[in-house]
Amino acid sequence: MFDPDGPAMPGTGMFGLPGTPADASVVLLPVPWDATTSYRDGARNGPRAILEASRQVDLFDVQTGKPYEAGIAMLPISDVVEAWNAEARAAALPVIAKGGAVEGDAELERSLARVNDLGARLNAWVETEAERWLEAGKVLGVVGGDHSTPLGAIKAIAHWHPGIGILHVDAHADLRVAYEGFRWSHASIMHNVLELVPQVSHIVQVGIRDVGSAEVERIRNEPQSLTTFFDVELAERRFAGESWDAQCLRIVAKLPHTVYVSFDIDGLDPVLCPHTGTPVPGGLSFQQACHLIASVVRSGRRIVAFDLNEVAPGPEGDEWDANVAARLLYKLVGWSVRSWR
């Protein structure tokens, strides 16, 4: 018999829970992909590492109660996607080594084209999987993988919820165009959303602190589509006396009623995610991140889906990144469930 206060039993699923995706209200889609990561890879191992770490999470949450009662299940990690990633990563490495400057080199041009083709295939696969579970009435969470992985899911969710807003927590703005030549780069996810998903009404970015000048220009020129709360500006206002609660209210006020949360783990302070692909000093504490997510729901808004990306275990099997991520994932699930009850 399942005991929510007992240890996770062998063979159980996410958070040590029994049951299947068909039985669960919340379905997690793992996407083991990190083909275009330009600094260091490893996010492809995030879904499996989070699954393992999740079995140590206590299931009663002081803020959200017992989200496990809604049922939470992660789909099997796809061997096909892992094979696509291995092929794409091998093709991407020589392109990355040249900084994307492949013009005139036929072999590198073919490699770049192959990575882009496999990325498009992945996007279509994610969209199909997302659509399948949305049709079944599930709350969907994407567990990456690098931050390129949720594009197909965002397309599917925006089809079901036109006018949706995205709360984007990240160290990076991810507005680069075909970064290093890769059309579906982890550094381009929000650019691709703006270009390809017109049903998204607004993107609200939080924690941004590593950004290119062209990205800043776009943020300034497209206030109807983008609002960015830069990490340094938030910090300076806190130093001057503004509370984090007041800042969260300002952030949430920019969102529409229906919200998708896109959470890159490097939006947190890197002491919480030291092995992520592109760590940057600064960022949110764990409690700040949890309060921000809670503020969305307490405002009366509804979180209809979410993603968590860029979680990478340490090279020696260090579990800290996945330990933090599993607890953040449980908070995302818990507040999502609370928002539609």
URKA-V323786 format. One record per backbone hydrogen bond with DSSP energy under -0.5 kcal/mol. NH is the residue of the N-H (numbers start at 1). CO is the residue of the C=O. Records with the same first field share a line. If there is no record, write none. Layout:
NH=CO + CO
This chain:
4=2
6=3
8=55
12=9
13=17
16=13
17=14
23=20
24=20
25=70 + 71
26=71
27=25 + 139
28=73
29=141
30=28
31=143
33=31
37=34
45=42
46=43
49=45
50=46
51=47
52=48
53=49
54=50
55=51 + 52
56=53
57=54
59=4
61=59 + 65
65=61
66=64
69=66
70=67
71=68
73=26
75=28
82=78
83=79
84=80
85=81
86=82
87=83
88=84
89=85
90=86
91=87
92=88
93=89
94=90
95=91
96=92
97=93
98=94 + 95
99=96
100=95
101=98
102=100
105=102
106=104
109=105
110=106
111=107
112=108
113=109
114=110
115=111
116=112
117=113
118=114
119=115
120=116
121=117
122=118
123=119
124=120
125=121
126=122
127=123
128=124
129=125
130=126
131=127
132=128
133=129
134=130
135=131
136=132
137=134
138=133
139=25
140=138 + 304
141=27
142=306
143=29
144=142 + 308
145=31 + 33
146=33
149=146
151=148
154=150
155=151
156=152
157=153
158=154
159=155
160=156
161=157
163=199
164=161
165=258
166=202
167=260
168=166 + 204
169=167 + 262
170=168 + 206
173=210
176=187
178=176
181=178
182=179
183=181
185=182
188=185
189=186
190=174
191=174
192=188
193=189
194=190
195=191
196=192
197=193
200=197
201=164 + 199
202=164
203=225
204=166
205=203 + 227
206=168
207=229
208=229
209=171
210=171
216=212
217=213
218=214
219=215
220=216
221=217
222=218
225=222
226=222
227=203
229=205
230=228
231=208
234=230
235=231
236=232
237=233
238=234
239=235
240=236
241=238
242=237
247=243
248=244
249=245
250=246
251=247
252=248
253=249
254=251
255=252
259=302
260=165
261=305
262=167 + 260
263=261 + 307
264=169 + 262
265=263 + 309
267=264
268=265
269=284
272=269
273=270
276=273
279=276
284=267
289=285
290=286
291=287
292=288
293=289
294=290
295=291
296=292
297=293
298=294
299=295
300=297
301=296
302=257
304=259 + 302
305=259
306=140
307=261
308=142
309=263
310=145
312=310
314=318
317=314
323=319
324=320
325=321
326=322
327=323
328=324
329=325
330=326
331=327
332=328
333=329
334=330
335=331
336=332
337=333
338=334
339=335
340=336 + 337
341=338
